[in-house]
Every structure is written in C-alpha cells, then in structure tokens.
Amino acid sequence: MERIRTVVGWLGVLGFIVLVVIASENQQFHASFMFALLERYVPHLTVHQKYLLVFWTRKTIHVTGYAVLALCCYYASVGTRGLRRRPFLSALLLSLAVASIDEFIQSFQVGRSGTVVDVAIDGIGIVLALLLLRLIQYKYRNQAQRERD
C-alpha cells in the first residue's frame, strides 16, 4: 500500500508540473483571457470588479493547486529513501522549488511576470495543506492512543 501511495504521489507531482507548463504556454490560462471572458459574458461589471474577480480567482487557483502539490510531495516523500525521514520538510522544499521555477520561467514569457509575491502566495497553499495534514494526523494518533489505553 505504501509503494502505491508513493507512486501516486510522484505521479501527482509530475502531473502538476506538466499542468503548470501547459498553463504557462496556453493563452487561455492568462489573466487577459479571463478578463476578456468577463467582458463578453458579464459586461455589467465595472472594470475594477472584473479585475478583482480575475485576481482573486487566479490566486485561489494558485493556493489550491499548490496545496494539492504539497500533499502529493508529502506522500511521494514518505515512501522515498532519503526523503522519508523528514517528509513534511521534503514536501515543503519540493513544492516551493516547483513554485520558484514556475515563476522564474514566467519571467521570460511575453505578457507574464514572475514575482516573489506569487511564490509567497503559492507558499500559503503549501503551508496550509501541510498544517492541515499534520493536524489530521495528530488527531487520529491521539484518538488511536486513547482507544489503546
């Protein structure tokens, strides 16, 4: 079971990286495309409202996506020799490395910008996912301990 979880974790990491590369290259994932969709389908919103909607939608997607990546990195780390001793730290560093590389690549693309702020926003998703996982693990360990006692 652990081996399957590890493979699924690494497949999730790889899949996330592929998705990030595709999204970086595809104009449909850029803010300008989302803004144009809002212009077309929700014309009654003000420019400011559209900007805020695009901004918060994109940041929510980033936080959620990198939270999922962190969980995949954790499960991949648990079953990987050399990483299993500190799976939370491994997941944190691997996820932040992907976020940093993504922003670095974006800095070379026309119409895109790679910023440290975006890495920090991605980091929020990473940390929240790992904290939630830790809390769940703590709860179930305490519950199992009480049942044994």
Solvent accessible surface area in square Angstrom, and as a share of the most:
residue,aa,sasa,rsa
1,M,171,0.76
2,E,88,0.40
3,R,197,0.72
4,I,112,0.57
5,R,98,0.36
6,T,16,0.10
7,V,77,0.44
8,V,90,0.52
9,G,2,0.02
10,W,88,0.31
11,L,109,0.54
12,G,24,0.23
13,V,13,0.07
14,L,107,0.53
15,G,38,0.37
16,F,26,0.11
17,I,66,0.34
18,V,74,0.42
19,L,103,0.51
20,V,26,0.15
21,V,77,0.44
22,I,89,0.45
23,A,26,0.20
24,S,9,0.06
25,E,120,0.54
26,N,52,0.26
27,Q,112,0.50
28,Q,108,0.48
29,F,97,0.40
30,H,14,0.06
31,A,40,0.31
32,S,81,0.52
33,F,72,0.30
34,M,42,0.19
35,F,53,0.22
36,A,55,0.43
37,L,74,0.37
38,L,27,0.14
39,E,78,0.35
40,R,178,0.65
41,Y,145,0.55
42,V,39,0.23
43,P,93,0.58
44,H,148,0.66
45,L,40,0.20
46,T,77,0.45
47,V,103,0.59
48,H,118,0.53
49,Q,84,0.38
50,K,9,0.04
51,Y,123,0.47
52,L,69,0.34
53,L,84,0.42
54,V,9,0.05
55,F,66,0.28
56,W,154,0.54
57,T,48,0.28
58,R,45,0.16
59,K,33,0.14
60,T,81,0.47
61,I,106,0.54
62,H,36,0.16
63,V,38,0.22
64,T,77,0.45
65,G,20,0.19
66,Y,5,0.02
67,A,20,0.15
68,V,80,0.46
69,L,0,0.00
70,A,0,0.00
71,L,61,0.30
72,C,26,0.16
73,C,0,0.00
74,Y,15,0.06
75,Y,65,0.25
76,A,0,0.00
77,S,0,0.00
78,V,35,0.20
79,G,19,0.18
80,T,37,0.22
81,R,210,0.77
82,G,68,0.65
83,L,52,0.26
84,R,113,0.41
85,R,214,0.78
86,R,162,0.59
87,P,25,0.16
88,F,44,0.18
89,L,86,0.43
90,S,14,0.09
91,A,0,0.00
92,L,49,0.24
93,L,103,0.51
94,L,56,0.28
95,S,0,0.00
96,L,55,0.27
97,A,45,0.35
98,V,23,0.13
99,A,0,0.00
100,S,50,0.32
101,I,102,0.52
102,D,9,0.04
103,E,7,0.03
104,F,129,0.54
105,I,75,0.38
106,Q,9,0.04
107,S,59,0.38
108,F,147,0.61
109,Q,38,0.17
110,V,146,0.84
111,G,78,0.75
112,R,40,0.15
113,S,71,0.46
114,G,27,0.26
115,T,56,0.33
116,V,127,0.73
117,V,103,0.59
118,D,24,0.12
119,V,27,0.16
120,A,58,0.45
121,I,30,0.15
122,D,0,0.00
123,G,10,0.10
124,I,92,0.47
125,G,0,0.00
126,I,0,0.00
127,V,67,0.38
128,L,101,0.50
129,A,8,0.06
130,L,15,0.07
131,L,101,0.50
132,L,107,0.53
133,L,18,0.09
134,R,119,0.43
135,L,116,0.58
136,I,77,0.39
137,Q,36,0.16
138,Y,138,0.53
139,K,123,0.52
140,Y,127,0.48
141,R,146,0.53
142,N,49,0.25
143,Q,73,0.32
144,A,42,0.32
145,Q,85,0.38
146,R,166,0.61
147,E,134,0.60
148,R,174,0.64
149,D,132,0.68
